[in-house]
Amino acid sequence: QPAFKGCGAAGALSYMCSYNSINGVPACANRELLTDLLRDRWNFTGFVVSDCGALGNVYKAHHFAGSAMEAAEFSFKAGCDWNCGNTFHQLQAAVGEGYVPEEYLDEAVVRQARVWMMLGLFDDPSTVLYSNLTLSVVDE
């Protein structure tokens, strides 16, 4: 835990939830981990992205959810904002059927857009420091 907490304290703006489970709850569907600890106790304001395929594992491997829609619901409500994979394609149905409040989508979009703005993704690339970086800085 200290290493992960230290990343946030050092200014990390994104965390990735993983494939494993913690106390029987898949990491990407674990509200205690992603919301209670990360956001509420550590005051993290960035976004959480799933490891690729991890949300699919919430129902396919962990059998924690009964379907892709349930996996999307559980993970999104737990605090996962962005899915590397296709399970969040089910969020539209989950919202439409009343399983996920639309306000949750608003919060996730704001968290992501805030970071993208900080990175200059909406700015003219010629004015963004990061757009001028080359591979040579990787070795520095």
VOGU-3710 file (C-alpha; in Angstrom, 3 decimals, decimal comma):
1> qpafkgcgaa> 0,000/0,000/0,000  2,732/2,597/0,745  4,067/2,483/-2,839  0,620/3,024/-4,341  -0,203/5,788/-1,884  3,145/7,394/-2,675  2,312/7,524/-6,374  -0,748/9,624/-5,654  1,154/11,824/-3,231  3,768/12,381/-5,950
11> galsymcsyn> 1,066/13,621/-8,334  -0,130/10,566/-10,280  -3,419/11,390/-11,947  -4,436/7,867/-12,911  -4,395/4,449/-11,314  -5,021/1,121/-13,029  -7,096/-1,534/-11,315  -5,887/-5,059/-11,893  -6,994/-8,594/-12,707  -6,694/-10,007/-9,203
21> singvpacan> -9,217/-9,990/-6,403  -8,792/-8,637/-2,901  -10,677/-10,406/-0,135  -12,820/-12,129/-2,766  -13,735/-8,951/-4,655  -12,182/-8,277/-8,086  -9,932/-5,203/-7,831  -11,822/-3,330/-10,561  -15,176/-3,924/-8,832  -13,864/-3,217/-5,338
31> relltdllrd> -15,527/-0,096/-3,926  -13,541/-0,378/-0,704  -10,326/-0,113/-2,733  -11,266/2,341/-5,490  -13,576/4,715/-3,647  -13,269/4,306/0,118  -9,471/4,070/0,168  -8,256/5,723/-3,031  -10,686/8,623/-3,336  -12,013/9,169/0,179
41> rwnftgfvvs> -9,004/8,385/2,396  -6,170/9,289/0,006  -8,064/12,186/-1,640  -7,268/10,999/-5,158  -9,017/13,181/-7,758  -7,767/11,589/-11,000  -9,308/8,689/-12,861  -9,105/4,913/-12,593  -8,682/2,798/-15,728  -9,058/-0,970/-15,832
51> dcgalgnvyk> -6,287/-3,260/-16,909  -7,170/-4,573/-20,387  -9,690/-7,362/-20,013  -9,970/-7,019/-16,232  -13,655/-6,057/-16,324  -14,428/-9,039/-18,493  -12,783/-11,145/-15,825  -15,218/-9,760/-13,238  -17,837/-12,080/-14,722  -15,854/-14,552/-16,871
61> ahhfagsame> -13,082/-15,583/-14,452  -14,061/-14,324/-11,005  -17,788/-15,079/-11,488  -18,425/-12,044/-9,288  -21,031/-10,742/-11,735  -23,486/-12,739/-13,798  -23,100/-10,795/-17,037  -21,094/-8,133/-18,826  -23,711/-5,546/-17,878  -23,446/-6,476/-14,205
71> aaefsfkagc> -19,648/-6,378/-14,404  -19,851/-2,907/-15,957  -22,300/-1,786/-13,288  -20,297/-3,170/-10,355  -16,983/-1,839/-11,641  -18,280/1,584/-12,578  -20,100/2,039/-9,274  -16,972/0,881/-7,426  -14,960/3,713/-8,971  -13,500/2,449/-12,251
81> dwncgntfhq> -13,881/5,343/-14,708  -12,436/3,959/-17,922  -12,391/0,450/-19,337  -9,506/-0,879/-21,402  -11,665/-3,463/-23,109  -15,293/-3,575/-24,167  -17,270/-4,297/-20,991  -18,223/-0,625/-20,528  -20,114/-0,880/-23,825  -22,809/-2,251/-21,514
91> lqaavgegyv> -23,032/0,988/-19,490  -25,647/2,507/-21,784  -27,980/-0,385/-21,035  -27,123/-0,274/-17,316  -27,984/3,438/-17,196  -31,103/2,944/-19,317  -32,361/0,190/-17,026  -31,657/2,272/-13,914  -28,749/0,236/-12,542  -26,209/3,072/-12,868
101> peeyldeavv> -27,208/6,680/-12,124  -26,373/9,067/-14,969  -24,607/11,323/-12,438  -21,924/8,632/-12,095  -21,151/9,045/-15,797  -20,864/12,798/-15,340  -18,390/12,360/-12,486  -16,247/9,909/-14,463  -16,161/12,174/-17,525  -15,177/15,168/-15,390
111> rqarvwmmlg> -12,330/13,219/-13,758  -10,990/12,116/-17,140  -11,464/15,460/-18,900  -9,715/17,300/-16,052  -6,594/15,186/-16,561  -6,778/15,479/-20,356  -6,995/19,269/-20,012  -3,992/19,298/-17,688  -2,079/17,331/-20,330  -3,099/19,810/-23,009
121> lfddpstvly> -5,052/17,345/-25,126  -7,582/20,042/-26,048  -4,931/22,669/-26,808  -3,043/23,538/-29,963  -0,240/20,926/-30,035  2,341/23,621/-30,780  1,665/25,112/-27,335  1,880/21,844/-25,392  5,212/20,947/-23,796  4,541/17,212/-24,084
131> snltlsvvde> 3,956/17,333/-27,849  7,588/18,312/-28,396  9,095/15,396/-26,475  11,089/12,833/-28,400  12,082/9,273/-27,583  15,475/10,548/-26,482  13,994/11,669/-23,160  13,085/8,087/-22,295  16,706/7,367/-21,425  17,144/10,474/-19,263
//
